[in-house]
Amino acid sequence: MKLFKKVIVVVCLLVFVAMAVGCSEEGPMEKAGKKIDKAAQEAGQQMDKAAEDAGNAAKKLFE
């Protein structure tokens, strides 16, 4: 029984270390995801600016 507990502890520690090491480096999918997030954020900002500009142009038409 004591050997079984030691094996379980060692396996858990190895899994934890493997997860920590595996998650520390960014792979190509993480980098691509960050680029997509940045592009979406910039597109949203451009849409907000375009909407604001259109609103300002509409105000000038009706003044």
Beta strands, then each sheet from edge to edge (+ up, - down):
end
